[in-house]
Amino acid sequence: MLAKVFEVLQGFVQAVAVAVLITELAAEGTGAKGAEKKAQAIAKLREIFPPERLGAASWVWEPLANFLIDAVVAYANAKGFFVKSA
């Protein structure tokens, strides 16, 4: 049971990273910023990893998604992965 939880969580984290990357790449063309990019990342994540995949724990999808998106973006910014516009 615990192994399955970690497997699903790992998939969710990977999906968040992909959604953030897609959003960042798209933002280079659209000029989206901040909250708009986060909303786009949430929408993309819903496509990649719908809340229903969490079953009875689907209530935790949105808070976890928000937390992980912020964490991935903060990490990528700290490492200089995303180019900042002037």
Secondary structure, 3 states (H helix, E strand, C coil): CHHHHHHHHHHHHHHHHHHHHHHHHHHHHHCCCHHHHHHHHHHHHHHHCCHHHHHHHHHHHHHHHHHHHHHHHHHHHHCCCCCCCC
